[in-house]
Amino acid sequence: MDYVRLGSTGMKVSRLCFGCMTYGTKRWRDWVLEEEESRPFLQKAFESGINFFDTADVYSIGVSEEILGRAVRDFAKRDDIVIATKVFQTMSRRPNDRGLSRKHIMSSIDASLKRLGTDYVDLYIIHRFDPDTPIEETIIALDDIVRAGKARYIGASSMASWQFMKMLGIQERLGLAKFVSMQNHYNLIYREEEREMLPLCRAEGIGVTPWSPLARGLLAGSRKAQTHRAGTDAYMTQLYDHHAEEDAIIDAVAKVAAARGVPPAQVAISWVASRPGITAPIIGASKPHHLTDALAGIALHLSDEEIAILESPYRPRPVAGHE
């Protein structure tokens, strides 16, 4: 496993980030793996040299954090692991149990730390932009969390580039802890982030950890396989519209993969990981080959000709993933 700096920080993370949304309770989503099913995947990730793990308070409404916390205690040393968790999404029907108000952020970090069984997280991420809360309120609360030692660094997730730059600018002006990472929607089917967000992150020294590098499994061939998650994931229909352009990209991945003699997932992961400014794609695993393919994918080197084949079918599309 190779390790790289997260953006302009001195913290080293593995070239794959292991996403834990898949692990929790089926009461949240019926495709989720319960803890007993999850632990072999987490153990394998630790053994493979992955040190970067991503979860969120909303994943299984806290159960994902609990499962990851117990796995870290059982299979690894806390100081060797980089734990990222997130805040923003609705956790209950209570009016203040959502968003990026100071009240919610301060309550949420303590709840996440308790569930994870640790006194700090390495990276605390705002899961989305909150238009209902003043930016200063949010970023001062995040700065206080860093100063209190509850988070080593802070990051952000999918939003408009102008929103992210505005937040970075206010952090700079007020001398507050700055975002060091951006977790955004990026894969061969969805490349709109190349217009502004990715150049912004490169210019500002922000690490990029793309989510859904396999486009919810489409780039791994799950459309034909009709996986259980593909058939029940309502958010997938918001992200991908199944138009001819998507099919052409999926076919291009399959073509390059067939010529290489590798699964399509390896090609799709390789492409994302090799793009300028990308730190570590976030991958999930619900079957043994998912992690195997991801590990092989970051080691796979694509030629310029193969990259041209993969990229040529793309056409501009509406922004998706900021919801």
N, C-alpha and C positions, 0 to 999 in steps of 0.2 A: 504494500500500500504506500502510495506517495502522500505526503502531507504538504500543505501550502498555507501561507498566511491568509487569514480572513480579512480581505481588503487591505487597508493600510495599518491594521493592528499587528501586534507581535504574536498573536495567538495562532497556533498551527492546527489546522483541521484536515481530516482525510478528504480525498478527492471525491468521495461519495458521502452524502448526508443520508442517514437512515431515517426515513419518515415513519412515524408510529400511529398515524391515523387509523391504520388497519387493525390496531389492537385495542380492545376495550370490551364493550358489551353489545350483544345483538339487540338489546332493548333500544339502542341508539340508531343503529343501521344493521339490517339483518345480514349484510355481507362481512361484518366485522368478526375477527377472530377473538374468542375468549382467551383469558390469561393462559390456561393450560396449553392451548394451541399456539399461542404467541411466543412463549419462552424459547422454544428451539430456534426460532428465527432470530431473536435478539441475541441469544448465545452465539449463534453462527456469525452474526455481524461483529460482535466483539472479537471473536477468534480470527476473523478475516482482517483485522486491523482497522476497522472503522471506529473512529473515536467521536464522531459528530452525529448527534441524535436529535431529531426534531419532533416535538409534540405540540399540543395546545390545550388550554383549559377546556375548550368546547368539544374536543374529541371524546366521544362517549361521556360527555359532561363530567370530566375529571378522571374517569377510570383509566384512560390511556396514560395519563401522568403517573397514576399509582402503579400500573404494570411496569412502566419504564423504570420508575424509582426502585422497585423491588429487584428488577433484573440487574440494574447497576450494582446494587448491594451484593447480589449473589454471584455475579459473573465478572465484575471488573473492580477497579479502584476508582473512587469518585474523582480524584484529582487527575486521572488519566482521561477522563471523559468530558466532552463538551456537550452540555445539555442546553437546548434551545426550547423555550415554550412561548406561547403567544396569549395575548389578551385583546379583547374587543367584542367578540361574538356574544350573542344572547345566551345566558346561562340558566335563566329561569324567567318566570313571568313578572318578577319584581322589577319595577321601573328603573332602578339603579344598578341592576345586575347585567349590564351591557355597556358598550361604548368605551370612550376614552376619557371620561371625567376623572378628576383626581380621586373622588370617592371610590369609583369602580377599580381603578388601577391599583390603589393602595390595598384594597381588600383582596383583589385578585392575586397579586404577587404573594401575599401571605398564604392564601389558600393553595396556590400552586406549589409553593415550597413545602407545605405540609404534606400534600399528596405525593410529591416527589421524594420526600424524606431527606431533604438536603437543606442547608441554610443559605444556599445561593444558587442561582442559575448563571450559566456562562453568557447566555444571550437571551434577552427579553425582547420580544418582537410585538409590535402593534400589528394586529392581524389584518386591519384595513384602516383607511382614513375615516375619521369621524367628523362629518360636516356639522354636527350639532354641538360640538365642544370647541371652545377657543383653543387654537394651537398652543398658545403660551401655557394654558392650564395643563395640557397633556405633556408637553416636553419638560416643564418644570417638575411635574410629578415623576417622570422617568429619570430625570437628573437626581432627584432626591433618593430614588431607589438605588441608583448606582453609588451615590455617596454613602448610603447606609450599608453598602456591601451586599445587598440582596441580589444584585445583578452585576456581572463584570462588564458587560457591554449591552447596548441596545440596538435593535434592528427594526426594519419596517417591512411590510408586505404590500401586495398589489394596490396601486393607486396611480393617479395621473402624475406625470413627471413634474408638472408645475407645482402640484401639492407637495411632493417630496422635496423639491428644491426650496420651496418656501419654508418648510420645516427646518431643513438644513441651515438656511440662511438665518433664521431666528435663533437657532442653537448657537451658531457662530457669533452672532451679535451679542447674545446674553452670556456667552462663555459657559454654556451648558454641555453636558455629555452629548456627543453627536452620534447619529445613527452610523453604524459601521457595516451594515449589510442590507440588502434588498432581496426579498423572497418573492419572485414574480412568476407569472404564467409564461412559459417559454418552451417551445418544442418545434419540430419541423412543420407541424400543421398551423401553429400560431406563432408568428414572428413579428407581430406589431411592436414588440418591445425594442426592436432594433432601430426604430425611428428616433426615439428620444431617451427612454429610460436607460438602455445599456450604454450609450455614449455618455450620459450624465454620470452613471456609476463609475465608468472608467476615468472620467475627468476628476471626480471627487474622491477617488480611492475607496470606493464602496465595494465590498464583496457581494457577489451575486450567487444566490442559491435557488435556481429555478424549481418551481413545483410542476408536477405533471410532465416530466420530460418524455414520457411515452404516450402523452395525450390520452390519459385515462385508459391505457392499454390498446388503443387503436393502432399505434405504431408497432405493437408487438403481435398484431394479428388477431386481437380479441373480437373484432367485429365479425369475422367469419366464425370464430369459435363460440360467440354468444355466451360469454361468461356470465355468472350470476350477477356480479356487480354491474356489468355493462347493461344488463336488463333491468336493474332496479335503481341505478344511480340517476336521480332526477337532475342533478346539477350537470351531468354530462351532456344532456340535451341543450343546456344553456351555452355550453362552451363550444360544442361541435355540431354542425348542421348537416353533416353527411352529404354534402354537395360533391359534384364531380371533381373539383379541385382537391378535396380531401382524399378521394379515392386515388387520384393520380399520384399524390405524395406517398400514400400507403404502398402503392404499386412500385414506386421508385425505391422505397426502402427495401421491399421484398426483392427487387431486382439486384440491388447491390449486395444484399445479404446472401442471396442464392449464389452469386458469383464468388463470394468469399467463402461460402460453405458454413455460414454462421446463422444463428437465429436473428430475425429482424430487430429484436429488442437491443441486441448488442450494437448494431449499426446506429439506431436512433440515439442511444446513450452516448456513443462515441461522438456523434455530431454535436450534441448539446455541450458535452464536456470540453470539446475542443474550440468552442467559439470564444472570441476575444473577451476577456474580462470575467468569464465564468469561473467561479470558485469550486462549487460542488453541487451537482444536480441532486435533488431529493428523490430518493427511490423508496418504494414500499415493497413488501414481500409477503405474499400469502401462499405461495408455493415455493418449494425448494429451488427451482430453476430461476426464479426471479432475482435472487441475490447473486447466483452464479452468473447470470447474463449481465447484470449490472457491473460486477467486478471485471468480467471479460471486456465489457464495453469501454470502460475507461482506459483499458490497456490497448485497445484496438486503434490503430492509426489509419485514418482514411486519406486516400490520395486526393489531389486537387480535382481529378476527373470524377471520382466518386462523389465528392462534395457537390460538384456542378450538377450531377444527375439528381442528387437528393434535393437540391435547392431550386432547380429550374421550374418545377410545376407550381410554385407558390404564387398566389395572387393576394393583394391586399384584402383585408377583411375587417369587419367591425371589432372594436375593442371588446374583449371578454375576459372576465376573471376579476374585475374590480368590485363585484357585488359583495 
